[in-house]
Structures are given as C-alpha cells and as structure tokens.
Amino acid sequence: MFFSLYFVMTGMHAVHMIIGVGLFSVLALLSSKGHYTPAYYTPIENAGLYWHFVDVVWIFLFPLLYLISRHH
C-alpha cells in the first residue's frame, strides 16, 4: 500500500512540475517577444502562484513519504 501511494503522489507531483516548466517556457518565449508590460503581467503572476503551490505540496509530501517511519 505504501509504495502504491508513494508512486501516485510523487508521480502526480512530477506531472505538475513538468506542466509548470512547460508553462514557464511558454511565458519566457512570450516575454521575449514583448507580450508582457508593467501594466499586464497577470499570467506571469498566476504561473508563479501555481509553481509555489506545487512547491508547498512537496513540503508536505517529503515528510509524509521520507521522514515518517513505516515500521512499528
């Protein structure tokens, strides 16, 4: 049971990280073309919030998966 949950939780986290890297790649491309200005930066801010949410999830997953003992 532990390893099933382990691979599901770390796999879902990895999928969301890949999505975040792709998202920031697209934002970097659009930014290099001058799509964003000081008056319009909402997509960049939203992507940053998404990335930090993924980061915060890992803060909870790490202790749950690696620091809590599975043996009695």
N, C-alpha and C positions, 0 to 999 in steps of 0.2 A: 504494500500500500504506500509506504513512504516513497519508494522510487517512482511509482506512478505519479504521485503528486509532485515530486521533485522535477521530473521531466516536463510535466504540464506547466508548472509555474515558471520554471526557468525558460522553457520554450516560448511561452506567451510573452515573457519579458523580452526575450531576444527578438521576437517578431515586432514588438512595439519599438524596440531600439532601431531595427532596420528601417521601419517606417519613419522614425524621427530623422535618421541620417539621410534618407531619401528626401524628406521634406526640407531639411536644411540645405541639401544640394540644390533643389529647385529654387529655394529662396535666395541662395547665393548667386545663382545664374540670373534670376530676375533682378536682383540688386545690382549686379554688374552692368546690366542694361539700363539702369536708371529708373526702374519701375517704382521704387520707393523714395519718398521725400520725407523731410522732417514733419510735414503735415499728414502723411499717410504711411504709417508703419505698423498698422494693426496686425497684418499677417505674421510679421516677424515677432511681435509681442505674443501672439497666440501660440506660435510654434515654440517659443521659449517656455510658456506655461505648460505646454504638452510635454516638453523634454524634462522639465523639473518634476512633473507628476510621475513620469517614468522613473526618474531618479529617486523620488520619495518612496515609490513602491519597492525599489530594490533595498532601501534602508530597512523595510520590514521583512522582506524575503530573506535577506542574508542571515539575520539572527535566527529566524524560524528554521531555515534549512541547514545552517552550518554550525550554529553555536549551541542550540538546544540539543541535549543528549537524547538519543533514541532508545537507549538501554536503561532498564530499571535497576 
